[in-house]
């Protein structure tokens, strides 16, 4: 006999990962603004080249962004741009 408590539950940690990535990007964005850089150009440069010098060391922004896997970052950005999950 099937019992509801025998049901396998699934969950995704992607929501948390996406939130963490968003927080990192917002912090990096703010640090770049404060230092007088164009944050979009700098972040795009980093994503395309994976050269961390596009990101300032100010407020530990360079270290923060390097904790994000670039493929994961691109995946999240494309999904958000297209409005899909």
N, C-alpha and C positions, 0 to 999 in steps of 0.2 A: 504494500500500500504506500502511496506517495505521501510524504509528509512535507509541508511547506518549509520546515526548518532544514530539510535536506537539499533545498534548492541552492545552487551555486550562485553566489553574488559576484557581480563584476563592478569594478569602479575604475575610474581613470584619474591619474595624477596630473594629466596634461593641464587641467585648469589651474592647479597650483603652480606648475612650471611656467605656464603662460603669464600668470600674475607676477611671478618672480622676475621673469624676463622683462615685463612691462615696467616694473619698479626700477630695474637696473637701467633700462633705456631712458626712463624719465630722469634719473639721477645723472646719467652721462649727459643727456641733453641740457639739463640745468647747468652743469659744470662748464660745458662748452659755451653756453650763452654768457655765463658770468665772466669767462675769459675773453669774450669778444669774438668768438669763432661763429661761423655759420654751421649750426649743429647738424643740419640735414646733409650738407655736403661732406662734413667730416665723418659722419656715421656711414654714409654711402661709400666713401673712400675706404673706410675700414672694412666694410663688408666685402667690397670687390677685391681688395688687395690682401686682406688679413694682416695688414701692416699696422701694428698697434700705435705707431707714432701719429696716426691721424687723430687719436684721442688724447686729450690732455691728461697729465698726471694729477691735476688739480682735483681735490676732494676724492682722490683714489679712483677716478673715473676709468683710467686705463686698466687698472687691475680688475675692476668690476666687470667691464665689458668682456674681458678675456675669459671670464668664468662661464660665459654663454657659448655653447657650441654654435658655430657660424651656420651650419646646416639647419639646426633647430630654429635659430633666429630667422633665417630666410623663410622657413616653413611657416612660422607664426606670422610673419609680415605678409606673406602672400595670402594666407587664409583670412587674415583680418581685412586686407584690401578687397578681397572678393566677397567677404561677408559669409564665409562658410566655416563650418566647425571641423 
